[in-house]
Amino acid sequence: MANGLQTAIRRKRIDAAYRDLALSRLMAQRVAVDPETDRHAWSATVRLAERHGLTVYDASYLELALRLGLPLATADKALKAAAEGAGLPPLKC
């Protein structure tokens, strides 16, 4: 998340105050680490990256959402298209 927010600053989509607010809100959330991700990183994740033209970094989000049957929140056009192509529903905000 921090990388995405920092990229948005660099691309002039948000300012540092917005980033800081978003990060403080994220820190207040309960975050769970998926214990299965490493087992899929060298197989399903790499195949998703290749199939959809994604970075492995982005494909890891797609793999997790697919495996857990959850919608994927992203502003990245390629990742959004890959999620839609894989049948994931868009996240309703």
C-alpha positions, 0 to 999 in steps of 0.5 A: 500500500505504501508503495502504491501511495508513494507512486501516486504522489510521484504521478501527482495523483495525491499529495503527501497529506493524503498519503499520510492520512491513508497510512494512518488509517491503514495502521489502525486496521487489523492486518493478517499475513497470508501463510500460504502465499509463499507456497504459491509464489513460484507456481500459480503467481508466476503463471498469472503474471505471465498469462496477464502480462503483470509483474509478479508483485501485482500477480501476487495480489491477484493470486491471493484474491482468486484463492480466497474468492475475494474482490480485488481493490486496485487502480492499476489498469492492467491488474484490474483487467486481469482480475476482471478477466479471471472472473473476480468481481470489482470491489464496491466502494 
